[in-house]
């Protein structure tokens, strides 16, 4: 299991996330490309919260292919297109994760390739490498 790094010599996190994460030796790493809020059949919710849920659902599906889940995420990079999307994004993220929280960055960007997208999320996960350690 990954361990959080929270040095007392720096300001504490502003939200439920860790400043750093230590991944123990022997863990496999999964790097997920940025996921957009689009369903397999092409549906795109109009709101950031709905898109965020789909992004994390897509990430969960990718991780499941490797035998991992959202609880194995150690790093999140998220991008939203406006300040008003920060809270809906964080509400969904905070409902999905518990301590130890992943390291996390959230940035406001000018947009994505298609204007209907409001959020994009990348993730890195670490978990037991059952193939190397059966």
N, C-alpha and C positions, 0 to 999 in steps of 0.2 A: 504494500500500500504506500502511496506517495505521502510525503510529510510536508506540511506547510512551513515556510520560513517567514517569521514575523518579528524582525529585530525591533527591540524597544528603542533603539537609537534613531528611528525614523518615524514620521507621522503614520498613525494606523490607517488601514484602508478606509476609503470613504463609503464602502458598501460591502456586502458579503463576497469578498474575494481575498486571495492570499497574495502577498507581495512576491512570493516565490514558492516553488515546489521542488522537492528533491524526489527524483525517481530512483528507486532502489535498483541495484544491479540485477540482471536477469529478467527485466521486464521488457516486453516488446512495446514499441512506439507506433502509433497510428497517426498519420497526418491527414486530416480531412481538408479538402479544398473548401473554399467559401461556398456556403449553401444559401440559396435564395428561398423566399417564401412561396414556392410553387409546388403544387401537388403533382403526383405521377400523371394525373389526367389533365394537367395544365391549369388547374384552378389557382387563383391568386387572390387572397383576401385583400380588401381595401385598407385594412388597419394594420398598424405595426405589430400589435400584440398577436394577431392572427398569423401574420407572416413569420414572426419570431417562433411561434409554436411549430410551424411547419419546418422552419430551418432546423430546430432541434430534433424534430421527428426524423428529418432526413439524415442528420448526423447520427442519431441513434441507429438508423438502418445500416449506415456505413459501418459503424462500430460493431453491430451484431454480426456482420460478415466476418469479423475477426474474433468473435467470441467475447466482445467487450460491451459495455453499456455506458450511459451518460455518467454514471458514478466513477468511471475510470478516466474522465477528462481531467487533464492537469493544466491546460492552457486554452483560453478562449480569446479570440480577436473578433470583435464585433464592430460593425459600421452601420450607422443610421444616417438618413439624409436630412434630418432637422432636429433641433433641440427638443421639440415637443415629442419626439419618438424615444427619447432617453427613458422616461418613466415606464412606458408600456413594455419596452424591451427588458428593463431591469425587473419589472414585476414577474414576467415569465421566467427569466433566468433565475431569479431568487426562489421561485417556487419549485424549480427543478433540482437545485443543488443544496447540499448541506455540508457542514464542516467535516473534514477540511475542504475549504473552498478552492476551486481552481484559481490559478493566476489568471488575470483578466485585463483586457484593454478594450475600451469603448471609445470610438471616434465618430465625429460628425464629418461626413463627406458631401461633396456637391451632387453626387448621384451615381447611378449604375447604368449599365448598357441599355436598360429599358426603364422608362420613367415610372412605371407602376410599382417597381420594387423600392421598398423603404428601408430594408435591413438585409445585411449579409453577415454570415457568421462562419468563421473558421475555427477548427478545434484540433488540439493534440491530445491524445489519450495514451495512457500507459497501463499495462496490465500483465498478468501472468502469461508467460510464453509457454503454453501447454505443450506445444510441439517440441520445444527444446527441453522442457522439464515435465515429462508425462507423469 
